[in-house]
Structure formats: C-alpha cells, structure tokens
Amino acid sequence: MNMSIEKMSGLEIMQAMIEGKIPPATIAKTIPMRGISVERGRVIFEATADDRHLNPLGGVHGGFASTVLDSVTGCAVHTLLDLGVGYGTVDLNVKMLRAIPKNVPLLAEGRVIHISKSLGVSEGTLKDSEGKIYAYATATCMILNNKR
C-alpha cells in the first residue's frame, strides 16, 4: 500500500510503520529496532545490539542505547503531533545503568510526560524481558509547526 505521510498525524505515521504500511526510518537498519506497539504518548520498540555496535574493548557502545532511547522518546512525542507538525530533539540525557548485552532483544519504551505548543518532554527505558533496566533517558523535543 502506498501511503503519503504528508497527510497523516504523528500517531497515524507511527501506526503505519508498525503495521508495515510504510517503511521504518532508515536508522532501524543501523541500529536494529522495530516498533512493537504505539498509542498516544507511548511507544515500545524492540532493539538488539550485535557485532556492529561494539566499542574498542568489545562491549556494546553507549551510542546504541542513546540512539534507541532518542528514537523512542522522540517517537512518543511524535504520536501527539497533528498533521504538518514535526519535532526535533534538543536535549537527550541518558543514564547507562549496566552494560548492554549483545544479541539479546531489549524493549525500549518511550512515554511523554509533558507537551506544550513548543516543547515535548519524554522519558525512556531500555529493559530486558524480565524488566531489568539497562539505560534510562529523558528528552526534550522542540515542536516544529510546518503549517504555513
């Protein structure tokens, strides 16, 4: 199905990606992640670090968690935006709580905690299937109204 995102709200875009009606963002090829669920103000992705994401010491690079958490916190804000309104992350604060395991699917959840006409504030967690938290983030997104 050929859909035009120019005619969709943020929530509709996220739903269409998860349903496979439109392709995911290309960052999902660099950092293997896929949408699991989406609702207003909340998204859940699955992400798995592999050999492409290692630092010089052989551990998973911190950029993996940062990128995944930037994605879910931003996408959570996106779900609350109307047609023609975009966003951009202006602040991302990530706390690495334990080493990210390699080749283990993790769940990343983003949730909006505040939104106004100009800013969206959200938080994100990266956890394993048992609920053990590996990283936590807060993000501030600038709301970009593209309507003229």
N, C-alpha and C positions, 0 to 999 in steps of 0.2 A: 504494500500500500504506500502510495506517495503522499506524504503529508507535508504541509508547509508550517514551519514553526512560527512564521510571522503572524499567523492567525490564531495562535494558541497562548493561553496563560502559562505561567511557570509550572503550575500543577499539571496542566494538560501535557506540557512538554515532558516532564519527568515521568508521568504515567505512560506516555507513548514510548519512551526509551525502555522502561522496564518491560513493557509488553512486546518489545521488538518491532514496533511500527516505524520507529526512526532509529538511526544508529546512535550508539552512545558516543560521548565525547572521546576524541582520539587519545586522551590521557589514559583511558582504560586499557589501551594496548601496552603502554609503557609501564603502568602500574596495574597489574591485572585486578580489576574490580568490576563488579556488576551489581546493578540495583536489585534488591530483594523485595522491598516494599516502600511505598510512598503514601503519605497523606498530608493534609495541610499542616505545615510547620514541622514535619518529621520525615526523615528518610533513613533507610537501612541499606547498606551495601555489604557485599562480601568481598574481601580482598586477601590475596595470598602473595607473600614475598617469595621470591625464588632466587636463583643464582645471579640474575641480572641486577639485583638490588643490594649487593654486598659492599661493605666498606673495605679498606685495605687489610683489616685484621680478620676478615671473613665473617663478620656479623652483619646483620641487616642494617643498612644505612638509615640514619634518623630521618632522612628525606622521604623514605617510604611512608612512615607514619604521618609525617607532616603533610604530604601530598594527599593521602587518603582522608585525613581529618579536614584539610582545606576543602576537599570535594564534598564531604557530607555536610559540613557546616554551611557552605555556600549553597548547596542544593536544597537544604532545608529552608533557607531564606527564599530561594527561588520559588518554592511551592506556594508562597504567599503573594507573589507578584502578579499583577494584571498583564494583559496583552500589551506589548510595547514597552514594558518596563524591565530593565536589566539590573545587574548588580556587579560589584567588584569588591574583592576582599581588600580591606585597607589595613587590617591588623589580624594577625594569627598568633596566638600564644599556645605553644604545645609543651606539655609536660610528659617526658618519657619516663614511665614508671618501672618498666622492666624491658629486657631485650625482646625484640620482635622475633618470633620463631620463623624459621624458613620452612616453606612447603606446608604450612598449616593454615587452613582457611580461618580468617578472623572476621568478626562482624563489626562494622563501623556504623554508629548511629549518630545522626545529627538532629538537633532539636532547637527550634527558635525559642529564645527566652524573652525577646523584646523586638518589636518592629515599629517604626515610625515612617513618615514620608521620606526621610532622608537616610536612615540607618536601620540595619537589621543586626541584631546581636544573637549569636547562637553558640551552642556548645556541642562537643562531640566526644565520643568514647570509641576506643578500639579494644575489643574484648575477644576472648576465645569462647568456644561453645559452652564452657562451664561457667562463664561470667567473670573470669579473671581479667582484670583490666591491665592493658599494656601501655596505653597512652591516653591522655585527656587533652582537650583543646577548647579554647574559647576563640571566637572570631567576631570581628565587626565588618560588616559589608556596607558599602555605600550604595544606596538605591539610585539607579540611573534611569530617569524617566526619558525615554526616547521619543515620546509623543511630541509632535510639533503643532 
